[in-house]
Amino acid sequence: MKFLLAALLIACALPASAANHSVSIKGMKFSPASLNVAAGDTITFTNGDMMPHTASGSAFDTGNIAPGKSKKVTISAAGAHVYRCKLHPSMKGKVTAK
């Protein structure tokens, strides 16, 4: 009985595994434009346009993403993180991490 209780306490104390999310870049837009994640989650940005783009903000910066390529970022801090394409500033998105 003590072993079972100890195992249950350890299992509850372990952090949940991080999730993976996807954002596509197509037609000069991020889709989805708004995304809810948990701190520690990973986002993969995939460029489906014929020109390079970035996903850049104060919390992360993918650098240039070539057409047909992807880049991953990990959201390390909770909060609302607004990002834009440095090459096309009208393109914007938001990641909200809890």
Secondary structure, 3 states (H helix, E strand, C coil): CHHHHHHHHHHHHCCCCCCEEEEEEECCEEECCEEEECCCCEEEEEECCCCCECCEECCCECCCECCCCEEEEECCCCEEEEEECCCCCCCEEEEEEC
